[in-house]
């Protein structure tokens, strides 16, 4: 049987890594014994916490794939976010929860649903195929849903995500709330990163109409801790704006406990933020109350006002 | 509750029409009570036979849709094959078995599987959602699978299609083989069509690399009957080639009983057929033994030799 590479997006997060492992296991259980999970980059600290907690090894790093290799994509579908040479791969399946950003010249298995997390879909696939969800698999699924929905508090959360967490909670023998908060906190530890590294951790280039922009998000348990680095962050952001000829750089510092985001915004079009949220930037910064989701609460609103 | 338009592709066939009806019913059963099936063109005779047999009314004709209308696409996903103004619609779901040829700016429900017929997927959706498959719904599903797979003989047939037909057959009280053959034969009746109409019934513009081509398919229970019109068909094909500046026009006359296709091929690059199938065109025609599927046995092979 030919090997099948299962992987998520570049700059992997907890959903991408755990979904690769959980999907590869599903394939193996269903008879595709050569399916194996891979990752396209370094683990973040939150994901490392999850794998350490469960004593699971990280998937192997994958940098490129051969022509015609069999692949299964999870938690992404855009070629831009995928492995090098994906254009020449044989994509067998896609399981994802993002907008559709790919085309094929052949029919394939595509399962995309507008839910908060890929694992909510994988949970259904396990059920539909009568494959056992072991406590470890349940923990991986739960971790990803907690991560993507910030403990079910993000507006990306759907009733299906909540239902799935409730059902998964029956399968593990711990308080998922407490575990989840520790996991999220582990992901907010910035102490070992340099300023340039922090500004790359979860940076997405998202053009707001014709304005070339980067919107970056950093989770924290204390906005104050991050704001102590404000000057250094701004210096580095100015450099990035110059190097990449950006119109706007927006850094969201998201308080995962209280569900707010402090933003630092620089660039010629920083005023889009003021119009979008009806706030006044003082010293390049403002608090956006209740804003935690870049996908739902930032990109569409910023695009509208760009 | 806002209205939801459920429809398949232009030049509707039996899968497209029945899938619209079956999907709309699933939505209604699941609480989306304003879901309704539509069609984008006239019924072909095979589909008319099915609806007459079951005493079901044809879906209403839809020519365009309003901006932001809620739509569910079945049996297609390419905007080119969809309704006018689809770009501005709010696509809620897609259930299909073709290659992926669309993009969105938002996540949605996408269920595409590489099986022979959309109804094979809809059968699973009914099961997954515990929605009753009434005898009429079963008959609609069965009709489409028979149509798309030519009674399970086309190479597009998958084990899942076969399994689904077996399970559906339990739900109806008739011999599906006999019904299926009558249905397919009804679809081969060309007596009321003019020559130009015949050449448009199932014509797909498919560019073979840089060669502008039309590949048309007509099902028949008797190749001889259709070949009696050969001269008139060729005259009209020459006109189309001139008007549309084609490099190639290929007409497949497919014998649904014996699973062969006689082809009539005209245009400057007609020799592609000779290379692709290792045959000699005599008087612009040749018999391609065992060839019944345009998707699987014609387009990829013709493209390779173009």
HADDOCK unambig.tbl for C-alpha pairs under 7 A between the chains (distance, minus, plus):
assign (segid A and resid 97 and name CA) (segid B and resid 107 and name CA) 6.33 0.50 0.50
assign (segid A and resid 98 and name CA) (segid B and resid 107 and name CA) 4.85 0.50 0.50
assign (segid A and resid 99 and name CA) (segid B and resid 104 and name CA) 5.67 0.50 0.50
assign (segid A and resid 99 and name CA) (segid B and resid 105 and name CA) 5.72 0.50 0.50
assign (segid A and resid 99 and name CA) (segid B and resid 106 and name CA) 4.57 0.50 0.50
assign (segid A and resid 99 and name CA) (segid B and resid 107 and name CA) 3.88 0.50 0.50
assign (segid A and resid 99 and name CA) (segid B and resid 108 and name CA) 6.80 0.50 0.50
assign (segid A and resid 100 and name CA) (segid B and resid 103 and name CA) 4.89 0.50 0.50
assign (segid A and resid 100 and name CA) (segid B and resid 104 and name CA) 5.18 0.50 0.50
assign (segid A and resid 100 and name CA) (segid B and resid 107 and name CA) 6.77 0.50 0.50
assign (segid A and resid 101 and name CA) (segid B and resid 103 and name CA) 5.16 0.50 0.50
assign (segid A and resid 101 and name CA) (segid B and resid 104 and name CA) 6.77 0.50 0.50
assign (segid A and resid 102 and name CA) (segid B and resid 103 and name CA) 6.72 0.50 0.50
assign (segid A and resid 103 and name CA) (segid B and resid 100 and name CA) 4.89 0.50 0.50
assign (segid A and resid 103 and name CA) (segid B and resid 101 and name CA) 5.14 0.50 0.50
assign (segid A and resid 103 and name CA) (segid B and resid 102 and name CA) 6.71 0.50 0.50
assign (segid A and resid 104 and name CA) (segid B and resid 99 and name CA) 5.65 0.50 0.50
assign (segid A and resid 104 and name CA) (segid B and resid 100 and name CA) 5.15 0.50 0.50
assign (segid A and resid 104 and name CA) (segid B and resid 101 and name CA) 6.76 0.50 0.50
assign (segid A and resid 105 and name CA) (segid B and resid 99 and name CA) 5.70 0.50 0.50
assign (segid A and resid 106 and name CA) (segid B and resid 99 and name CA) 4.58 0.50 0.50
assign (segid A and resid 107 and name CA) (segid B and resid 97 and name CA) 6.34 0.50 0.50
assign (segid A and resid 107 and name CA) (segid B and resid 98 and name CA) 4.86 0.50 0.50
assign (segid A and resid 107 and name CA) (segid B and resid 99 and name CA) 3.89 0.50 0.50
assign (segid A and resid 107 and name CA) (segid B and resid 100 and name CA) 6.79 0.50 0.50
assign (segid A and resid 107 and name CA) (segid B and resid 113 and name CA) 7.00 0.50 0.50
assign (segid A and resid 107 and name CA) (segid B and resid 114 and name CA) 5.15 0.50 0.50
assign (segid A and resid 108 and name CA) (segid B and resid 99 and name CA) 6.81 0.50 0.50
assign (segid A and resid 108 and name CA) (segid B and resid 112 and name CA) 6.82 0.50 0.50
assign (segid A and resid 108 and name CA) (segid B and resid 113 and name CA) 5.61 0.50 0.50
assign (segid A and resid 108 and name CA) (segid B and resid 114 and name CA) 4.90 0.50 0.50
assign (segid A and resid 109 and name CA) (segid B and resid 112 and name CA) 5.50 0.50 0.50
assign (segid A and resid 109 and name CA) (segid B and resid 113 and name CA) 4.30 0.50 0.50
assign (segid A and resid 109 and name CA) (segid B and resid 114 and name CA) 5.92 0.50 0.50
assign (segid A and resid 110 and name CA) (segid B and resid 110 and name CA) 6.69 0.50 0.50
assign (segid A and resid 110 and name CA) (segid B and resid 111 and name CA) 5.68 0.50 0.50
assign (segid A and resid 110 and name CA) (segid B and resid 112 and name CA) 4.88 0.50 0.50
assign (segid A and resid 110 and name CA) (segid B and resid 113 and name CA) 6.30 0.50 0.50
assign (segid A and resid 111 and name CA) (segid B and resid 110 and name CA) 5.69 0.50 0.50
assign (segid A and resid 111 and name CA) (segid B and resid 111 and name CA) 5.10 0.50 0.50
assign (segid A and resid 111 and name CA) (segid B and resid 112 and name CA) 6.73 0.50 0.50
assign (segid A and resid 112 and name CA) (segid B and resid 108 and name CA) 6.83 0.50 0.50
assign (segid A and resid 112 and name CA) (segid B and resid 109 and name CA) 5.50 0.50 0.50
assign (segid A and resid 112 and name CA) (segid B and resid 110 and name CA) 4.87 0.50 0.50
assign (segid A and resid 112 and name CA) (segid B and resid 111 and name CA) 6.72 0.50 0.50
assign (segid A and resid 113 and name CA) (segid B and resid 107 and name CA) 6.98 0.50 0.50
assign (segid A and resid 113 and name CA) (segid B and resid 108 and name CA) 5.62 0.50 0.50
assign (segid A and resid 113 and name CA) (segid B and resid 109 and name CA) 4.29 0.50 0.50
assign (segid A and resid 113 and name CA) (segid B and resid 110 and name CA) 6.30 0.50 0.50
assign (segid A and resid 114 and name CA) (segid B and resid 107 and name CA) 5.15 0.50 0.50
assign (segid A and resid 114 and name CA) (segid B and resid 108 and name CA) 4.92 0.50 0.50
assign (segid A and resid 114 and name CA) (segid B and resid 109 and name CA) 5.92 0.50 0.50
